[in-house]
Amino acid sequence: MREHEHEHETAAGPCAAAAERGVLAALLLDGGGAGGLAHRLAADLRPEHFGDPVRAEIFSAAAAVLARGPLDVVLLAAELR
């Protein structure tokens, strides 16, 4: 576990960190099919809803990719660069 992640989990609680990881996993697993979960999550959540800045940045990048089309790991990695 990275040092900043451990600090975040201590401050916000391990459940919040697990929930954030779950949201990111759901985005990637769904992939952004029409009317799917990924689009609903991207519409309802904002990066500031994430307590960990790294996960907030990943969410922001995922939402940007989804705004243009389907989401996958390759497109997300390219967006993060």
PLY file of the C-alpha trace (Angstrom):
ply
format ascii 1.0
element vertex 81
property float x
property float y
property float z
element edge 80
property int vertex1
property int vertex2
end_header
0.00 0.00 0.00
1.32 3.43 -0.89
2.01 5.81 1.98
-0.55 8.48 0.96
-3.24 5.82 0.53
-2.65 4.55 4.06
-2.93 8.09 5.42
-6.18 8.61 3.50
-7.66 5.38 4.77
-6.81 6.35 8.33
-8.36 9.81 7.96
-11.47 8.93 5.94
-11.83 5.33 7.02
-11.16 2.15 5.09
-14.79 1.95 3.94
-14.51 5.28 2.10
-11.32 4.16 0.37
-12.90 0.83 -0.58
-15.97 2.62 -1.92
-13.81 4.91 -4.04
-11.93 1.92 -5.45
-15.26 0.21 -6.11
-16.57 3.19 -8.09
-13.44 3.23 -10.25
-13.69 -0.53 -10.81
-17.37 -0.21 -11.78
-16.51 2.49 -14.32
-13.93 0.25 -15.97
-16.01 -2.91 -15.84
-19.07 -1.21 -17.33
-17.08 0.48 -20.07
-19.66 3.12 -20.86
-22.34 1.33 -22.79
-25.38 3.45 -23.68
-27.30 4.31 -20.52
-25.03 2.11 -18.43
-23.72 2.45 -14.93
-20.53 4.26 -15.97
-22.47 7.16 -17.48
-24.71 7.44 -14.42
-21.70 7.47 -12.09
-19.90 10.06 -14.20
-23.02 12.25 -14.20
-23.70 11.96 -10.47
-20.18 12.15 -9.02
-17.44 14.78 -9.16
-13.72 14.44 -8.48
-14.18 16.38 -5.24
-16.38 13.55 -3.93
-13.21 11.45 -3.65
-11.12 11.85 -0.52
-7.95 10.55 -2.18
-6.51 12.95 -4.76
-5.08 10.12 -6.87
-8.45 8.41 -7.14
-10.06 11.80 -7.85
-7.66 12.28 -10.76
-8.42 8.79 -12.09
-12.16 9.48 -11.85
-11.76 12.79 -13.65
-9.81 11.12 -16.46
-12.38 8.31 -16.72
-15.23 10.83 -16.93
-13.40 12.72 -19.68
-12.95 9.53 -21.71
-16.61 8.59 -21.18
-17.70 12.01 -22.46
-16.05 11.10 -25.78
-17.08 7.45 -26.00
-16.43 4.04 -24.43
-13.98 3.62 -21.57
-11.25 1.01 -21.32
-7.92 0.69 -19.56
-5.88 1.76 -22.61
-7.92 4.94 -23.16
-7.85 5.73 -19.45
-4.06 5.32 -19.30
-3.67 7.61 -22.33
-5.90 10.24 -20.69
-3.85 10.13 -17.50
-0.61 10.84 -19.37
0 1
1 2
2 3
3 4
4 5
5 6
6 7
7 8
8 9
9 10
10 11
11 12
12 13
13 14
14 15
15 16
16 17
17 18
18 19
19 20
20 21
21 22
22 23
23 24
24 25
25 26
26 27
27 28
28 29
29 30
30 31
31 32
32 33
33 34
34 35
35 36
36 37
37 38
38 39
39 40
40 41
41 42
42 43
43 44
44 45
45 46
46 47
47 48
48 49
49 50
50 51
51 52
52 53
53 54
54 55
55 56
56 57
57 58
58 59
59 60
60 61
61 62
62 63
63 64
64 65
65 66
66 67
67 68
68 69
69 70
70 71
71 72
72 73
73 74
74 75
75 76
76 77
77 78
78 79
79 80
